[in-house]
């Protein structure tokens, strides 16, 4: 028996209504905040992620699904995230000449070869939003407000916003030197990857998952102590905006994010009670990425939230799945002729947009009625020889136990 690949998920019809509900909320909130949907390919040139996400990040070094294309000697990767692709598309389609800001959202699957556990899979689903062309703290507040509004509309509580600033290209060099000197004094204890990171990209030393490195990282210098005046001002205005909007947050110097493109504001929404993989949403500003990927300089900020983790949080809080749709009508039939008529009438009613069912598996009349009850049909209608001859039958309201006589060829559902 062939089974699904480790770390992938099947979503069966009893669970899809919950996914759809969440996706609908996400789409509606994105629309209210003025975001248009963007769809980009599932796979891209590997170089896009190496340059965009960063070739010393765990995501690129250890987690990407990369293969060589069949007809060209080109390295291709399944997307591990959405931001780099959105930026590529924006540059490729010349969107930078449009009036700013540009606001895009996406609902996509992403792929990362991580150790599967609750809330962490190798194919996972993200709702993401990206805003380009605004460097104001109000843009940061808008993005955080959008993410919060999704959680609020889903009825989720127990989610804390963790906020930090990791500085800009002006203050980063000082911070970088402080990190190099701190981790340099622990060099011998670091894992091999981190020894390389010490030379190439010291900021990534802060998110190494190995126990020794992460213990050492706890004592590392904090970005907040190295911010330039502009970055401090940006961060202070953002916190004032969030205060004014009534969005609670904690300033958390430990939030540095695992991807290379971030500048200034970074944030994560962390949910209670869903285990170790508790970051339901992560994002931040990335003012250098558009230029890094070949566009002209363009400030940007965005976030992505993981659908599976949102579902875990909904379940942990006992928020019920939406009730599945039930048929308006079940047409039961006795005998071959009546079965044919049931199928024809069912099709006529479905063309009017109604959810109607009839028997397809040859159940007895008694079993058909039992089944109609089980699936919770609002109405039933029984077809036998008499009904076929008179072209009339009784439409039974299952809730009120009342019935009305209808013309088989013309009736519609109340
Ligand atoms: P990220 O933090 O790598 O950021 O992922 C965003 C969210 O995706 C996480 O907070 C988590 O909810 C979900 N997620 C990540 N990996 C997994 C996994 N293996 N299984 C299940 N869920 C997962 C980004 O991807 C950035 N592109 C976000 C962003 C957009 N920053 C700016 N714009």
Boltz pocket constraint, residues with backbone or C-beta under 6 A from the ligand:
constraints:
  - pocket:
      binder: B
      contacts: [[A, 80], [A, 81], [A, 82], [A, 83], [A, 112], [A, 114], [A, 119], [A, 120], [A, 121], [A, 122], [A, 123], [A, 124], [A, 125], [A, 126], [A, 128], [A, 129], [A, 130], [A, 259], [A, 279], [A, 280], [A, 281], [A, 282], [A, 283], [A, 284], [A, 286], [A, 301], [A, 302], [A, 303], [A, 304], [A, 305], [A, 306], [A, 307], [A, 308], [A, 309]]
      max_distance: 6.0
